[in-house]
């Protein structure tokens, strides 16, 4: 729809109300790192996180590609939407009133905005209709199915507002259009009826003779329906079509019931079907959502991961071939998050091929046993390795070679250094088949294979003068931090105050390890020794890190007198490179904007460009010091 110009009061109200972390979490899995949040940048491909969100300043910045700005910049870039569209979307999300510059256009805008509210009302009335019908005589078969075959209690049926669609063609249509007087166009837009091909003015109910499962948003409002046939009709399960209220790639069943428990228990269980989720909630296992029978995507995960700080996810899909393939597809869909160690993914397969609903009907101990199975669920990589080994005889040379090749491909995808090091040793043990003398040999062989470029793998190398300067500056800061204990606070404060991160992968991994050790109260005088021991256990120390550790006493003594200057120069160089990336990003974006139709976007971008340019000018005063780090 065409949106009239919005009043500045509306823009200001939105900016003050919006939580950038909340908005970005729809698109990026964020983990708290100090006072900021860190994740994988959504604007360029990367394997280790360099995208930072500052909740205090309500500002984001990617240290890899230079993207940055406020919530408006973020949504405009990621959704390719106009400034007005974004402001309006956020005003609706945060329930803020909308004012226009032309008062006469306000009524028209309000009518346009009321569409979703009208659809919500119609869908809510339909949900009440279905629920009422379930307890009428025509719904007896459906109610028996729920209570006897599914073992659902009356309170559970009420809690999930389960219902029944009558075995007739136009019952709901007549009720909504003839009795409740809703416009047929709105009922059609809500996905509740369908138009007959032969008669354009004739409609019939989408759901007939089916169990009805309302689908709600996280606020608990019904937005769509799932359904299950009570006969042999196909499809067995049928959902509402996508509507202005319902986007299946953004929706998880029972999230409105589960999110508080996910937060309390710091983990989420994702199952395949509606009744699996409902049965688990009835068994007081409440941190459970279902995937609506569709492939689980990154969008689904990002929707739910905001509620679990540790990002712990347990997949509980069927153990048949279809369920196994579905689990593999999920891991493939969320691979960038999984391989980078951004989420703690585990896979739970119940015995005897049972789904969760079947498992819970076994006996009175089933719920406790299920909870124990969740606690013992293997990590996704352990599960993948189980699938690789399943049915293979390692005593056979050809099968051994195939397994080893698959293992190398899996390990090569791990961008998290700790994970790869751990599983290198673990896989060597698997291949050794219990022979301790072979473990080291296979570990060395796997390490050699991992050094070879894999298909589609790229190597990150400094390719510009800025990257070369950045590499030298980061090396100096880390070297001083490791060998000169008295200057650690100065470096940490400079990085924090300027919101700088280490950008190059080996440096970033080392810094994350330093932060982890310090958060665990490692004695300052032992930090270097513990880090050296840690890297020695990883089979091979990256060359960049080895140089930082192996410093001769003469060099350390010579630079002692000029450490403050070295730190100042290095910090300035890191900040300059970061700002240059931001400036280039602004210029590239600016060239794509149309000054006739995108004036708000250009104003916002120009404000960011000015801020970056001013900071670069201030840094020019100490540019001469950069010669000290070349």
VMD Tcl script that draws the C-alpha trace (Angstrom):
set ca {
  {0.00 0.00 0.00}
  {1.09 3.60 -0.61}
  {2.01 5.17 2.72}
  {1.60 8.94 3.23}
  {4.43 10.88 4.83}
  {4.65 10.10 8.53}
  {4.74 12.73 11.24}
  {8.16 13.23 12.94}
  {6.47 12.51 16.30}
  {5.66 9.00 15.08}
  {9.25 8.43 13.90}
  {10.63 9.68 17.23}
  {8.18 7.55 19.24}
  {9.17 4.44 17.29}
  {12.89 5.13 17.68}
  {12.51 5.58 21.46}
  {10.34 2.48 21.92}
  {12.14 -0.04 19.74}
  {14.67 -2.48 21.22}
  {17.32 -3.10 18.56}
  {18.40 -6.41 20.14}
  {14.78 -7.62 19.98}
  {14.45 -6.67 16.31}
  {17.83 -8.01 15.18}
  {17.15 -11.30 16.99}
  {14.53 -12.06 14.33}
  {17.37 -12.33 11.80}
  {20.59 -12.99 13.75}
  {21.38 -15.38 16.61}
  {22.91 -13.06 19.19}
  {25.08 -14.02 22.15}
  {26.00 -11.64 24.94}
  {29.66 -10.66 24.83}
  {30.44 -8.12 27.53}
  {28.02 -5.21 27.25}
  {27.26 -5.95 23.58}
  {25.70 -8.82 21.62}
  {27.59 -10.69 18.91}
  {26.47 -12.82 15.96}
  {27.09 -13.78 12.33}
  {26.57 -10.82 9.99}
  {23.39 -11.12 7.87}
  {24.82 -8.83 5.18}
  {27.84 -10.87 4.13}
  {29.05 -14.45 4.41}
  {31.28 -15.17 7.40}
  {32.19 -18.16 9.55}
  {32.99 -16.45 12.83}
  {30.86 -13.68 14.36}
  {31.83 -10.06 13.72}
  {28.37 -8.43 13.85}
  {27.94 -6.43 17.07}
  {24.82 -4.83 18.58}
  {25.11 -2.20 21.29}
  {21.84 -2.17 23.31}
  {22.82 1.02 25.15}
  {23.38 3.10 22.00}
  {20.83 1.13 19.92}
  {23.44 0.79 17.18}
  {24.80 -2.16 15.20}
  {28.11 -2.55 13.39}
  {29.79 -5.34 11.42}
  {33.55 -5.36 11.82}
  {33.82 -7.51 8.70}
  {31.91 -5.61 6.01}
  {31.39 -2.23 7.68}
  {27.57 -2.31 7.75}
  {26.17 -0.27 10.60}
  {23.41 2.02 11.79}
  {20.23 2.08 13.82}
  {17.11 -0.08 13.67}
  {15.80 1.75 10.59}
  {19.03 1.15 8.65}
  {19.01 -2.52 9.65}
  {15.45 -3.29 8.54}
  {15.69 -1.18 5.38}
  {18.82 -3.09 4.35}
  {17.72 -6.60 5.27}
  {14.12 -6.32 4.00}
  {14.85 -3.98 1.06}
  {11.99 -1.79 2.28}
  {11.46 1.97 2.36}
  {11.93 4.11 5.43}
  {8.17 4.74 5.77}
  {7.37 1.03 5.47}
  {9.82 0.24 8.24}
  {8.53 2.95 10.59}
  {4.97 1.77 10.02}
  {5.90 -1.89 10.59}
  {7.63 -1.04 13.87}
  {4.74 1.17 15.00}
  {2.37 -1.77 14.53}
  {4.75 -4.19 16.22}
  {5.08 -2.01 19.31}
  {1.41 -0.88 19.29}
  {2.20 2.82 18.78}
  {-0.25 5.35 17.28}
  {0.55 6.56 13.77}
  {0.26 10.21 12.73}
  {0.71 11.60 9.22}
  {1.84 15.04 8.07}
  {-1.46 15.43 6.22}
  {-4.31 14.89 8.74}
  {-6.79 14.19 5.95}
  {-4.77 11.06 5.02}
  {-4.87 9.66 8.53}
  {-8.30 8.08 8.17}
  {-7.27 6.31 4.98}
  {-4.12 4.99 6.65}
  {-6.05 3.77 9.68}
  {-8.42 1.86 7.41}
  {-5.44 0.19 5.75}
  {-3.86 -0.67 9.09}
  {-7.10 -2.13 10.42}
  {-7.03 -5.01 7.89}
  {-4.94 -7.23 10.15}
  {-7.15 -6.43 13.14}
  {-10.25 -7.39 11.15}
  {-8.63 -10.64 10.03}
  {-7.62 -11.42 13.63}
  {-11.22 -10.94 14.73}
  {-12.57 -13.24 12.01}
  {-10.00 -15.95 12.74}
  {-10.76 -15.73 16.48}
  {-14.50 -16.13 15.82}
  {-13.74 -19.15 13.60}
  {-11.63 -20.69 16.37}
  {-14.54 -20.33 18.82}
  {-16.88 -21.86 16.24}
  {-14.65 -24.89 15.74}
  {-14.18 -25.38 19.48}
  {-17.92 -25.14 20.15}
  {-18.64 -27.68 17.37}
  {-16.24 -30.19 18.94}
  {-18.49 -30.51 21.98}
  {-21.70 -30.79 19.95}
  {-23.13 -34.13 18.77}
  {-21.52 -33.79 15.32}
  {-18.10 -33.51 16.95}
  {-18.42 -36.68 19.05}
  {-16.13 -38.79 16.84}
  {-13.46 -36.11 16.90}
  {-13.71 -35.70 20.67}
  {-13.41 -39.47 21.17}
  {-10.33 -39.51 18.98}
  {-8.70 -36.80 21.09}
  {-9.54 -38.32 24.45}
  {-9.22 -42.05 23.74}
  {-6.70 -42.43 20.92}
  {-4.57 -39.39 21.78}
  {-5.08 -39.57 25.55}
  {-5.71 -35.84 25.86}
  {-7.41 -34.49 28.97}
  {-10.28 -32.01 28.83}
  {-8.07 -29.26 30.27}
  {-5.49 -29.84 27.49}
  {-8.18 -29.70 24.80}
  {-9.36 -26.40 26.27}
  {-5.83 -25.05 26.71}
  {-5.01 -25.53 23.03}
  {-8.57 -24.62 21.95}
  {-8.84 -27.76 19.80}
  {-11.93 -27.96 17.62}
  {-13.81 -29.72 14.85}
  {-14.76 -28.61 11.31}
  {-18.17 -30.11 10.39}
  {-18.52 -32.58 7.54}
  {-20.23 -30.06 5.26}
  {-19.24 -27.72 2.46}
  {-20.46 -24.32 3.63}
  {-21.12 -24.44 7.40}
  {-18.37 -22.00 8.46}
  {-18.94 -19.84 5.37}
  {-22.65 -19.44 6.21}
  {-21.88 -18.71 9.85}
  {-19.26 -16.03 9.18}
  {-20.90 -14.38 6.14}
  {-24.64 -14.82 6.71}
  {-24.84 -14.84 10.51}
  {-21.85 -12.71 11.63}
  {-22.03 -10.48 8.53}
  {-18.32 -10.45 7.75}
  {-17.44 -9.42 4.17}
  {-16.74 -12.51 2.08}
  {-13.50 -10.92 0.82}
  {-12.12 -10.74 4.36}
  {-13.13 -14.33 5.14}
  {-11.36 -15.39 1.96}
  {-8.26 -13.32 2.90}
  {-8.21 -15.07 6.29}
  {-7.74 -18.42 4.50}
  {-10.95 -19.95 5.87}
  {-12.82 -20.47 2.61}
  {-11.97 -21.14 -1.02}
  {-13.53 -19.97 -4.27}
  {-15.09 -22.52 -6.59}
  {-13.43 -22.56 -9.99}
  {-16.70 -23.09 -11.83}
  {-18.57 -20.29 -10.06}
  {-16.67 -17.13 -9.19}
  {-19.26 -16.01 -6.64}
  {-19.49 -19.39 -4.91}
  {-17.35 -20.44 -1.93}
  {-16.79 -23.49 0.27}
  {-15.09 -24.20 3.59}
  {-11.36 -24.98 3.47}
  {-11.56 -27.39 6.43}
  {-14.23 -30.13 6.40}
  {-14.59 -33.13 8.72}
  {-11.27 -32.41 10.33}
  {-9.79 -31.90 13.76}
  {-8.81 -28.25 14.08}
  {-5.64 -27.06 15.84}
  {-5.43 -23.26 16.20}
  {-2.01 -21.74 15.47}
  {-1.18 -18.69 17.58}
  {1.43 -15.98 17.49}
  {3.71 -15.45 20.49}
  {1.12 -13.06 21.99}
  {-1.41 -15.91 22.04}
  {-3.61 -14.57 19.22}
  {-4.98 -17.11 16.72}
  {-3.51 -16.41 13.28}
  {-4.17 -19.66 11.37}
  {-5.22 -23.29 11.72}
  {-3.74 -26.73 11.34}
  {-6.01 -29.71 10.79}
  {-6.01 -33.51 10.75}
  {-8.33 -35.70 8.75}
  {-10.58 -38.16 10.64}
  {-10.84 -40.44 7.60}
  {-8.38 -41.73 5.01}
  {-8.64 -38.52 3.01}
  {-5.45 -36.86 1.80}
  {-3.69 -34.81 2.87}
  {-3.54 -36.19 6.36}
  {-2.59 -32.76 7.72}
  {-3.71 -29.51 6.13}
  {-2.76 -25.99 7.23}
  {-4.14 -22.55 6.48}
  {-2.57 -20.86 3.45}
  {-0.25 -17.93 4.04}
  {-2.15 -14.76 4.84}
  {-1.34 -11.24 6.08}
  {-1.41 -12.82 9.56}
  {0.33 -16.13 8.90}
  {3.81 -16.85 7.51}
  {4.67 -20.51 8.05}
  {8.42 -19.90 7.70}
  {8.21 -17.50 10.66}
  {5.82 -19.48 12.88}
  {6.32 -22.27 15.41}
  {3.38 -24.07 16.99}
  {2.93 -23.63 20.78}
  {5.59 -20.92 21.10}
  {3.04 -18.80 22.97}
  {2.70 -21.60 25.54}
  {6.40 -22.47 25.64}
  {8.53 -19.31 25.56}
  {8.48 -18.66 29.32}
  {9.55 -22.25 30.02}
  {12.23 -22.09 27.32}
  {13.65 -19.04 29.09}
  {13.42 -20.64 32.55}
  {15.06 -23.91 31.46}
  {17.43 -22.30 28.95}
  {16.67 -24.84 26.22}
  {14.00 -25.60 23.64}
  {12.73 -28.95 22.36}
  {11.52 -28.94 18.74}
  {9.24 -31.77 17.63}
  {7.72 -32.66 14.29}
  {3.97 -32.67 14.88}
  {1.19 -30.80 16.62}
  {0.19 -33.72 18.81}
  {3.77 -34.39 19.88}
  {3.95 -30.84 21.24}
  {0.48 -31.03 22.83}
  {1.23 -34.38 24.52}
  {4.51 -33.08 25.94}
  {2.83 -29.95 27.31}
  {0.20 -32.16 28.95}
  {3.04 -34.16 30.55}
  {4.37 -30.87 32.08}
  {7.28 -30.76 29.62}
  {6.47 -27.24 28.53}
  {9.57 -25.94 26.72}
  {8.38 -27.55 23.47}
  {7.40 -26.18 20.05}
  {6.53 -27.88 16.75}
  {7.56 -27.02 13.21}
  {4.10 -27.07 11.54}
  {5.10 -30.02 9.38}
  {7.45 -27.85 7.31}
  {11.22 -27.86 7.08}
  {12.79 -26.09 10.04}
  {14.68 -23.04 8.81}
  {17.10 -20.47 10.20}
  {14.15 -18.10 10.52}
  {12.34 -20.59 12.75}
  {15.38 -21.04 14.94}
  {16.07 -17.34 15.26}
  {12.45 -16.87 16.33}
  {12.91 -19.16 19.31}
  {16.58 -18.76 20.19}
  {16.04 -15.30 21.68}
  {14.48 -17.04 24.68}
  {17.47 -19.27 25.50}
  {20.73 -17.49 26.39}
  {22.85 -20.62 25.86}
  {21.12 -21.30 22.49}
  {20.48 -24.95 23.41}
  {18.17 -26.77 20.95}
  {17.02 -30.41 21.06}
  {15.54 -31.86 17.86}
  {13.10 -34.73 18.47}
  {11.95 -36.01 15.09}
  {10.84 -39.52 14.12}
  {13.49 -42.23 13.88}
  {12.26 -43.68 10.58}
  {14.04 -42.87 7.33}
  {11.84 -39.84 6.69}
  {12.53 -38.49 10.18}
  {16.27 -39.05 9.81}
  {16.28 -37.26 6.45}
  {14.26 -34.41 7.97}
  {16.84 -34.06 10.75}
  {19.66 -34.01 8.20}
  {17.84 -31.33 6.17}
  {17.42 -29.22 9.30}
  {21.13 -29.42 10.08}
  {21.87 -28.47 6.47}
  {19.42 -25.52 6.63}
  {20.99 -24.12 9.79}
  {24.55 -25.18 8.95}
  {26.16 -21.70 9.24}
  {24.84 -21.36 12.79}
  {25.67 -24.94 13.76}
  {29.17 -25.18 12.34}
  {30.14 -21.80 13.79}
  {29.11 -23.02 17.25}
  {26.38 -20.35 17.48}
  {23.82 -22.87 18.73}
  {24.10 -25.96 20.92}
  {22.19 -28.43 18.75}
  {21.34 -31.91 20.03}
  {19.39 -34.74 18.42}
  {16.97 -36.95 20.37}
  {15.72 -40.16 18.77}
  {13.35 -42.18 20.91}
  {13.59 -46.01 21.00}
  {11.55 -48.30 18.76}
  {10.87 -45.55 16.26}
  {8.26 -43.88 18.46}
  {7.32 -40.23 18.22}
  {6.92 -38.20 21.42}
  {3.13 -38.63 21.62}
  {3.40 -42.44 21.29}
  {6.28 -42.61 23.76}
  {4.36 -40.74 26.48}
  {1.41 -43.17 26.28}
  {3.57 -46.16 27.29}
  {3.38 -45.97 31.09}
  {3.36 -43.63 34.09}
  {7.16 -43.25 33.98}
  {7.27 -42.17 30.36}
  {7.43 -38.43 31.08}
  {10.38 -38.88 33.48}
  {12.12 -41.17 31.00}
  {11.60 -38.62 28.24}
  {13.15 -35.85 30.34}
  {16.13 -38.10 31.03}
  {16.47 -38.84 27.32}
  {16.50 -35.10 26.63}
  {19.28 -34.62 29.19}
  {21.32 -37.38 27.50}
  {20.62 -36.38 23.89}
  {23.84 -36.42 21.84}
  {25.26 -33.34 20.19}
  {24.33 -32.97 16.52}
  {27.85 -33.88 15.43}
  {27.87 -37.06 17.50}
  {24.55 -37.96 15.89}
  {25.91 -37.24 12.41}
  {28.92 -39.43 13.08}
  {26.59 -42.20 14.27}
  {24.79 -41.97 10.91}
  {28.12 -42.19 9.06}
  {29.13 -45.32 10.98}
  {25.69 -46.98 10.91}
  {25.81 -50.25 8.97}
  {29.51 -49.87 8.08}
  {32.18 -52.51 8.69}
  {35.45 -50.68 9.34}
  {37.32 -53.95 8.90}
  {36.53 -53.69 5.20}
  {39.05 -51.42 3.46}
  {36.63 -49.77 1.03}
  {34.08 -49.02 3.77}
  {36.80 -47.68 6.09}
  {37.96 -45.31 3.35}
  {34.40 -44.08 2.71}
  {33.80 -43.44 6.42}
  {37.12 -41.59 6.80}
  {36.32 -39.43 3.77}
  {32.89 -38.50 5.15}
  {34.42 -37.68 8.54}
  {36.93 -35.30 6.93}
  {34.11 -33.53 5.07}
  {32.19 -33.04 8.33}
  {35.20 -31.83 10.30}
  {36.25 -29.45 7.51}
  {32.96 -27.57 7.88}
  {33.64 -26.75 11.53}
  {34.69 -23.13 11.78}
  {34.78 -23.19 15.57}
  {38.38 -24.03 16.52}
  {37.50 -25.71 19.82}
  {34.90 -27.97 18.22}
  {37.20 -29.08 15.44}
  {40.05 -29.84 17.84}
  {37.79 -31.89 20.11}
  {36.26 -33.95 17.31}
  {39.59 -34.54 15.63}
  {40.65 -36.67 18.58}
  {37.21 -38.22 18.98}
  {37.05 -39.34 15.34}
  {40.58 -40.75 15.55}
  {39.35 -42.93 18.44}
  {36.34 -44.07 16.39}
  {38.55 -45.07 13.47}
  {41.06 -46.86 15.74}
  {38.31 -49.29 16.85}
  {39.69 -49.51 20.37}
  {43.38 -49.77 19.45}
  {45.14 -46.96 21.43}
  {48.30 -47.26 19.32}
  {46.36 -46.16 16.23}
  {44.66 -43.12 17.76}
  {47.60 -40.74 17.28}
  {48.28 -42.07 13.78}
  {44.68 -41.48 12.64}
  {44.62 -38.05 14.33}
  {47.69 -37.03 12.31}
  {46.19 -38.43 9.09}
  {42.92 -36.55 9.65}
  {44.86 -33.36 10.42}
  {46.76 -33.68 7.12}
  {43.50 -34.14 5.21}
  {41.92 -31.13 6.91}
  {44.79 -28.90 5.76}
  {43.93 -29.64 2.14}
  {41.38 -27.26 0.58}
  {37.93 -28.83 0.56}
  {35.40 -28.40 -2.25}
  {33.97 -24.88 -2.01}
  {36.34 -23.88 0.77}
  {38.01 -20.49 0.62}
  {41.06 -19.25 2.49}
  {40.92 -15.90 4.29}
  {44.03 -13.86 3.44}
  {44.81 -10.17 3.74}
  {44.03 -8.82 0.28}
  {44.21 -5.03 0.76}
  {46.61 -2.55 2.39}
  {43.99 -1.95 5.07}
  {43.90 -5.66 5.95}
  {47.69 -5.77 6.17}
  {47.70 -2.79 8.55}
  {44.87 -4.40 10.53}
  {46.77 -7.67 10.86}
  {49.85 -5.87 12.21}
  {47.80 -3.72 14.62}
  {45.84 -6.65 16.02}
  {49.06 -8.63 16.45}
  {50.65 -5.82 18.47}
  {47.63 -5.48 20.77}
  {47.50 -9.22 21.43}
  {51.26 -9.50 21.91}
  {51.27 -6.70 24.48}
  {48.21 -8.16 26.19}
  {49.88 -11.56 26.52}
  {53.35 -10.46 27.63}
  {52.75 -7.18 29.50}
  {50.23 -7.77 32.27}
  {50.20 -4.13 33.44}
  {48.78 -2.91 30.13}
  {45.87 -5.34 29.81}
  {43.32 -3.01 31.36}
  {44.37 -0.16 29.04}
  {43.86 -2.36 25.95}
  {40.52 -3.76 27.18}
  {39.16 -0.30 27.98}
  {40.24 1.12 24.62}
  {38.58 -1.75 22.75}
  {35.38 -1.46 24.79}
  {35.14 2.34 24.65}
  {35.60 2.38 20.88}
  {33.48 -0.76 20.37}
  {36.26 -2.54 18.50}
  {36.66 -6.27 17.95}
  {39.46 -8.39 16.55}
  {38.46 -9.04 12.94}
  {40.95 -11.59 11.60}
  {39.86 -15.11 12.46}
  {42.91 -16.48 14.40}
  {43.13 -13.25 16.42}
  {39.41 -13.29 17.14}
  {39.50 -16.91 18.33}
  {42.44 -16.13 20.64}
  {40.65 -13.09 22.07}
  {37.48 -15.09 22.72}
  {39.60 -17.64 24.60}
  {41.25 -14.86 26.64}
  {37.85 -13.42 27.57}
  {36.58 -16.87 28.53}
  {39.57 -17.55 30.79}
  {39.33 -14.15 32.44}
  {35.60 -14.55 33.03}
  {36.45 -17.82 34.80}
  {38.81 -15.90 37.14}
  {42.08 -17.21 35.71}
  {44.98 -15.63 37.68}
  {46.48 -12.87 35.46}
  {50.02 -14.16 35.88}
  {48.98 -17.61 34.59}
  {47.07 -16.44 31.50}
  {49.91 -16.85 28.97}
  {50.95 -20.28 30.23}
  {47.37 -21.59 30.20}
  {46.84 -20.30 26.67}
  {50.05 -21.90 25.44}
  {49.06 -25.22 26.99}
  {45.59 -24.93 25.47}
  {46.93 -24.40 21.95}
  {49.50 -27.14 22.30}
  {46.65 -29.57 22.95}
  {45.08 -28.59 19.61}
  {47.64 -30.63 17.64}
  {48.87 -27.54 15.77}
  {49.11 -23.85 16.69}
  {48.10 -21.39 13.92}
  {51.15 -19.56 12.59}
  {49.74 -16.15 13.53}
  {49.28 -17.27 17.15}
  {52.62 -19.05 17.35}
  {54.37 -15.74 16.53}
  {52.58 -14.06 19.44}
  {53.69 -16.73 21.89}
  {57.31 -17.06 20.75}
  {58.66 -13.61 21.65}
  {62.35 -13.20 22.53}
  {63.34 -11.29 25.66}
  {65.35 -8.70 23.72}
  {62.31 -7.61 21.65}
  {60.10 -7.47 24.73}
  {62.66 -5.37 26.60}
  {63.18 -2.95 23.68}
  {59.50 -2.16 23.28}
  {58.89 -1.75 27.05}
  {59.51 2.02 27.02}
  {57.11 2.76 24.16}
  {54.17 0.46 25.00}
  {51.61 3.29 25.52}
  {52.49 4.75 22.10}
  {52.32 1.34 20.43}
  {48.90 0.68 21.98}
  {47.60 4.09 20.92}
  {48.83 3.61 17.35}
  {47.47 0.08 17.08}
  {44.06 1.08 18.45}
  {43.98 4.00 16.00}
  {44.80 1.70 13.09}
  {42.13 -0.85 14.02}
  {39.55 1.93 14.41}
  {40.56 3.57 11.12}
  {40.17 0.35 9.17}
  {36.78 -0.20 10.78}
  {35.66 3.33 9.95}
  {36.93 3.07 6.37}
  {34.75 -0.04 5.95}
  {31.77 1.88 7.32}
  {32.45 4.82 5.00}
  {32.74 2.55 1.95}
  {29.54 0.82 2.98}
  {27.71 4.19 3.17}
  {29.02 5.28 -0.23}
  {27.98 2.00 -1.87}
  {24.49 2.26 -0.36}
  {24.17 5.94 -1.32}
  {24.79 5.20 -5.01}
  {21.86 2.77 -5.06}
  {19.29 5.24 -3.66}
  {16.84 7.30 -5.68}
  {16.82 10.96 -4.47}
  {13.29 11.40 -5.81}
  {11.64 8.63 -3.79}
  {14.09 7.68 -1.02}
  {14.82 10.99 0.66}
  {14.35 9.62 4.20}
  {16.79 6.79 3.54}
  {19.34 9.21 2.09}
  {18.99 11.52 5.11}
  {19.57 8.67 7.53}
  {22.54 7.37 5.53}
  {24.07 10.85 5.23}
  {23.86 11.30 9.00}
  {25.78 8.03 9.47}
  {28.34 9.03 6.79}
  {28.95 12.38 8.51}
  {29.50 10.71 11.86}
  {32.01 8.26 10.37}
  {33.85 11.04 8.49}
  {34.19 13.14 11.64}
  {35.69 10.22 13.51}
  {38.17 9.60 10.69}
  {39.23 13.25 10.75}
  {39.86 13.05 14.49}
  {42.05 9.99 13.98}
  {44.19 11.82 11.41}
  {45.97 13.56 14.30}
  {47.66 10.33 15.32}
  {48.18 8.81 11.87}
  {51.88 9.52 12.06}
  {52.09 6.98 14.89}
  {50.98 4.21 12.55}
  {54.51 4.05 11.15}
  {55.53 2.47 14.46}
  {53.53 -0.66 13.74}
  {54.63 -1.32 10.15}
}
mol new
graphics top color blue
foreach p $ca { graphics top sphere $p radius 0.5 }
foreach p [lrange $ca 0 end-1] q [lrange $ca 1 end] { graphics top cylinder $p $q radius 0.2 }
display resetview
